[in-house]
């Protein structure tokens, strides 16, 4: 479970040790605070992805997130750093393109 900065940095370190910059997450891998933009956790994680040149996909059901979080998903899905997907097949196709 990704709950704080240390958790994401540890994961980024493992990616580096395995010579990859691609990470696939399930939505439930993140603490509930990730989905509350006021907590700052999502912004901090996005910044770490940018700083360390990580490309990530998050797979899950995002129908129950806030409107603001849905807006963030829309913004992310227009870029190439992080995208949100409904299924693993879509996510892996995007990550491996």
PALODREN-818267 format. One record per residue: residue number from 0; residue in three letters; x, y, z of N, C-alpha, C in turn. Coordinates in steps of 0.02 Angstrom, whole numbers. Example, Ala and Ser with C-alpha at 12.3 -4.5 7.8 and 13.67 -1.06 7.14 Angstrom:
REM residues 2
0 | ALA | 660 | -284 | 390 | 615 | -225 | 390 | 660 | -165 | 390 .
1 | SER | 642 | -112 | 354 | 684 | -53 | 357 | 645 | 2 | 394 .
This chain:
REM residues 97
0 | UNK | 42 | -59 | 0 | 0 | 0 | 0 | 45 | 62 | 0 .
1 | UNK | 31 | 107 | -46 | 67 | 170 | -51 | 31 | 220 | -5 .
2 | UNK | 63 | 237 | 50 | 32 | 282 | 100 | 69 | 348 | 109 .
3 | UNK | 132 | 350 | 86 | 172 | 410 | 99 | 230 | 414 | 50 .
4 | UNK | 270 | 466 | 58 | 326 | 478 | 14 | 377 | 421 | 16 .
5 | UNK | 391 | 396 | 75 | 440 | 341 | 81 | 418 | 281 | 40 .
6 | UNK | 354 | 264 | 42 | 329 | 206 | 5 | 340 | 214 | -70 .
7 | UNK | 325 | 272 | -97 | 333 | 281 | -169 | 406 | 284 | -188 .
8 | UNK | 448 | 314 | -146 | 520 | 316 | -161 | 550 | 246 | -159 .
9 | UNK | 528 | 205 | -112 | 551 | 135 | -110 | 533 | 98 | -174 .
10 | UNK | 472 | 109 | -198 | 449 | 76 | -259 | 487 | 101 | -320 .
11 | UNK | 499 | 166 | -323 | 539 | 194 | -378 | 610 | 165 | -376 .
12 | UNK | 637 | 158 | -317 | 703 | 127 | -310 | 704 | 56 | -335 .
13 | UNK | 652 | 18 | -320 | 648 | -51 | -345 | 643 | -53 | -421 .
14 | UNK | 605 | -6 | -448 | 600 | -2 | -522 | 670 | 10 | -551 .
15 | UNK | 707 | 56 | -523 | 774 | 70 | -547 | 820 | 10 | -541 .
16 | UNK | 815 | -26 | -486 | 856 | -86 | -476 | 840 | -139 | -529 .
17 | UNK | 779 | -138 | -555 | 757 | -186 | -605 | 760 | -156 | -676 .
18 | UNK | 795 | -101 | -683 | 806 | -69 | -748 | 742 | -54 | -786 .
19 | UNK | 693 | -28 | -751 | 631 | -8 | -784 | 608 | 60 | -758 .
20 | UNK | 570 | 94 | -798 | 538 | 155 | -775 | 462 | 149 | -783 .
21 | UNK | 438 | 88 | -794 | 367 | 75 | -803 | 339 | 41 | -741 .
22 | UNK | 283 | 67 | -716 | 251 | 37 | -657 | 176 | 33 | -669 .
23 | UNK | 148 | -25 | -654 | 76 | -37 | -659 | 49 | -46 | -588 .
24 | UNK | -1 | -6 | -571 | -32 | -9 | -505 | -105 | -30 | -512 .
25 | UNK | -130 | -60 | -460 | -203 | -68 | -452 | -225 | -11 | -407 .
26 | UNK | -285 | 13 | -418 | -311 | 70 | -380 | -306 | 57 | -305 .
27 | UNK | -317 | -5 | -284 | -316 | -20 | -213 | -246 | -21 | -183 .
28 | UNK | -194 | -11 | -225 | -125 | -6 | -199 | -113 | 60 | -165 .
29 | UNK | -160 | 107 | -172 | -152 | 174 | -143 | -197 | 183 | -83 .
30 | UNK | -171 | 216 | -32 | -210 | 233 | 27 | -269 | 278 | 6 .
31 | UNK | -323 | 276 | 44 | -381 | 318 | 28 | -363 | 392 | 20 .
32 | UNK | -313 | 415 | 56 | -292 | 485 | 52 | -269 | 505 | -19 .
33 | UNK | -246 | 457 | -57 | -225 | 472 | -126 | -283 | 501 | -166 .
34 | UNK | -342 | 478 | -153 | -402 | 499 | -191 | -434 | 562 | -164 .
35 | UNK | -406 | 588 | -110 | -428 | 653 | -82 | -374 | 704 | -99 .
36 | UNK | -386 | 744 | -149 | -334 | 790 | -173 | -311 | 839 | -120 .
37 | UNK | -353 | 852 | -70 | -333 | 898 | -16 | -275 | 870 | 25 .
38 | UNK | -267 | 803 | 26 | -214 | 773 | 66 | -145 | 788 | 37 .
39 | UNK | -141 | 800 | -28 | -77 | 813 | -60 | -39 | 751 | -81 .
40 | UNK | -63 | 692 | -63 | -28 | 630 | -79 | -24 | 619 | -155 .
41 | UNK | -79 | 629 | -190 | -78 | 619 | -263 | -29 | 667 | -296 .
42 | UNK | -30 | 729 | -277 | 16 | 778 | -306 | 88 | 761 | -293 .
43 | UNK | 103 | 739 | -233 | 172 | 720 | -216 | 194 | 661 | -258 .
44 | UNK | 150 | 612 | -266 | 168 | 553 | -305 | 178 | 572 | -379 .
45 | UNK | 135 | 613 | -405 | 143 | 635 | -475 | 210 | 672 | -484 .
46 | UNK | 228 | 712 | -435 | 292 | 748 | -438 | 351 | 699 | -438 .
47 | UNK | 346 | 647 | -397 | 400 | 597 | -395 | 406 | 562 | -463 .
48 | UNK | 349 | 545 | -493 | 351 | 513 | -559 | 386 | 559 | -609 .
49 | UNK | 371 | 622 | -606 | 402 | 671 | -652 | 477 | 676 | -638 .
50 | UNK | 495 | 684 | -575 | 565 | 692 | -556 | 608 | 632 | -576 .
51 | UNK | 580 | 571 | -569 | 618 | 510 | -581 | 602 | 479 | -648 .
52 | UNK | 566 | 514 | -692 | 550 | 492 | -759 | 515 | 424 | -760 .
53 | UNK | 467 | 416 | -715 | 427 | 355 | -710 | 364 | 362 | -752 .
54 | UNK | 349 | 310 | -790 | 286 | 306 | -826 | 243 | 255 | -789 .
55 | UNK | 183 | 276 | -769 | 142 | 232 | -728 | 70 | 230 | -754 .
56 | UNK | 39 | 173 | -741 | -32 | 163 | -757 | -66 | 139 | -693 .
57 | UNK | -125 | 164 | -681 | -165 | 143 | -624 | -230 | 113 | -651 .
58 | UNK | -244 | 52 | -630 | -302 | 15 | -654 | -353 | 9 | -598 .
59 | UNK | -415 | 27 | -614 | -467 | 19 | -564 | -533 | 50 | -585 .
60 | UNK | -579 | 50 | -538 | -645 | 80 | -548 | -644 | 148 | -514 .
61 | UNK | -648 | 200 | -552 | -643 | 268 | -525 | -710 | 304 | -526 .
62 | UNK | -764 | 267 | -528 | -830 | 298 | -530 | -850 | 331 | -465 .
63 | UNK | -820 | 310 | -410 | -839 | 337 | -344 | -792 | 390 | -318 .
64 | UNK | -747 | 415 | -360 | -702 | 468 | -338 | -736 | 536 | -348 .
65 | UNK | -708 | 587 | -318 | -737 | 654 | -322 | -732 | 682 | -394 .
66 | UNK | -772 | 732 | -406 | -770 | 765 | -471 | -700 | 795 | -484 .
67 | UNK | -670 | 824 | -433 | -603 | 853 | -440 | -551 | 799 | -459 .
68 | UNK | -558 | 740 | -427 | -512 | 686 | -444 | -523 | 663 | -515 .
69 | UNK | -586 | 659 | -537 | -601 | 641 | -606 | -571 | 691 | -655 .
70 | UNK | -571 | 755 | -636 | -540 | 806 | -677 | -465 | 794 | -682 .
71 | UNK | -434 | 775 | -626 | -362 | 759 | -626 | -349 | 699 | -671 .
72 | UNK | -392 | 648 | -668 | -385 | 590 | -712 | -385 | 612 | -785 .
73 | UNK | -432 | 656 | -802 | -436 | 681 | -870 | -372 | 716 | -892 .
74 | UNK | -345 | 757 | -847 | -282 | 791 | -862 | -225 | 741 | -871 .
75 | UNK | -220 | 694 | -825 | -166 | 644 | -828 | -172 | 603 | -893 .
76 | UNK | -232 | 585 | -912 | -242 | 542 | -970 | -227 | 578 | -1036 .
77 | UNK | -217 | 643 | -1034 | -196 | 679 | -1093 | -120 | 680 | -1099 .
78 | UNK | -86 | 660 | -1047 | -13 | 661 | -1046 | 17 | 592 | -1056 .
79 | UNK | 82 | 587 | -1044 | 118 | 524 | -1053 | 154 | 500 | -991 .
80 | UNK | 142 | 532 | -934 | 176 | 514 | -872 | 135 | 463 | -831 .
81 | UNK | 71 | 477 | -824 | 27 | 435 | -784 | -41 | 434 | -818 .
82 | UNK | -69 | 374 | -823 | -137 | 367 | -850 | -176 | 318 | -807 .
83 | UNK | -241 | 328 | -810 | -288 | 287 | -772 | -328 | 244 | -822 .
84 | UNK | -337 | 180 | -805 | -371 | 133 | -849 | -422 | 92 | -811 .
85 | UNK | -470 | 65 | -849 | -521 | 22 | -819 | -498 | -50 | -816 .
86 | UNK | -451 | -70 | -858 | -429 | -140 | -856 | -354 | -145 | -870 .
87 | UNK | -326 | -202 | -850 | -255 | -214 | -856 | -232 | -218 | -928 .
88 | UNK | -274 | -246 | -971 | -255 | -252 | -1042 | -241 | -183 | -1072 .
89 | UNK | -286 | -136 | -1061 | -277 | -68 | -1087 | -212 | -37 | -1059 .
90 | UNK | -202 | -46 | -994 | -144 | -17 | -961 | -79 | -46 | -987 .
91 | UNK | -75 | -112 | -994 | -14 | -142 | -1019 | -1 | -124 | -1091 .
92 | UNK | -53 | -119 | -1131 | -44 | -97 | -1201 | -14 | -27 | -1204 .
93 | UNK | -39 | 18 | -1161 | -13 | 86 | -1160 | 60 | 88 | -1135 .
94 | UNK | 73 | 51 | -1081 | 141 | 50 | -1053 | 192 | 21 | -1100 .
95 | UNK | 172 | -26 | -1141 | 220 | -62 | -1183 | 221 | -37 | -1255 .
96 | UNK | 185 | 18 | -1269 | 183 | 44 | -1338 | 250 | 71 | -1360 .
